[in-house]
């Protein structure tokens, strides 16, 4: 709604009322603070030798003036999603990103993209690049605050094409206008601090930040965010053992939470 502040119309006022009605309905919502680290040891780990690629020997740029980290370790988890042609007037897509420190949601992002994308791959790749930029910023912020963080940040997205083309060593880019986003994400993976994993859209919490959801679905989604690790481990078990449980079983498990 902020894009219509200059010349608002009557319809915009009605939308503002709906926003306040939503906040009133969700007044009992809260952010659950969970400080324990998530266990991602069961995630598929595809390690490639990026030294023979165009990225060469890459390493994460660390600040020289950061204080000595103290306290308990923190694992960063990030969920990213995009909605193609979210704005029917301009045709722009929407980016939704959710950041977690250990198991606590700490920051989120839901904004229209600056450019118009003509395909889902383009909008998802732009969203992934934005997510990686925020991951780099968040990691450096925590370092300057003296927080000890793990070597890898875990990023989950529901677009398999973007995930595969980003993390696979010999992936090719067929859409040249996405070249900068493509190389930015791949370079971050080559440094070794980023781990990308594909998950279904049904269990992606960032889906709530990129699409229109009703109140009942929003309540269920908010509840699922508290069980992120359990859901992901169920999904990983499906990847490793496709016959037990089935994807239908995972979906039923999510509904029962």
Secondary structure by P-SEA (a helix, b strand, c coil): cccccccccaaaaaaaaaaaaaaaaaccbbbbbbcbbbbccccbbbbbcccccccccccccccccccccccbbbbbbbbbbcccccccccbbbbbbbbbbccccccbbbbbbbccccccaaaaaaaaaaaaaaaaaaaaaaaaaaccccccbbbbbbccaaaaaaacccccccccccaaaaaaaaaaaaaaccbbbbbbcccccccccccccccaaaaaaaaaaaaaaaaaaaaaaaaaaccccccaaaaaaaaaac
